[in-house]
């Protein structure tokens, strides 16, 4: 039961939300921008959005790992 309480602490939930939002932004940048025709213009517009999502995912994951490791030591 303590592990569930630990996993659902407020600080960790915010990082989980960042990871989820990053995954959503990455998926949206690939599939959601269908109004822009294929080609170099679409690549130039979707690439920064995809990198933003990737930064959210990596930042959230690193934050979770840092939080867990800092509590272990």
Secondary structure, DSSP 8 states (H G I E B T S, - for coil): -HHHHHHT-HHHHHHHHHHHHHHHHHHIIIII-TTS-TTHHHHHHHHHHHHHHHHHHHHHHHHHHHHHHHHH-
